[in-house]
């Protein structure tokens, strides 16, 4: 389950970066 959650966050993060990079840092590092 955790792997799927991290994958979801990663997808959202990458999408945000592609759309303008409002997030300058990763939400989770682990």
Secondary structure, 3 states (H helix, E strand, C coil): CHHHHHHHHHHHHHHHHHHCCCCCCCCCCC
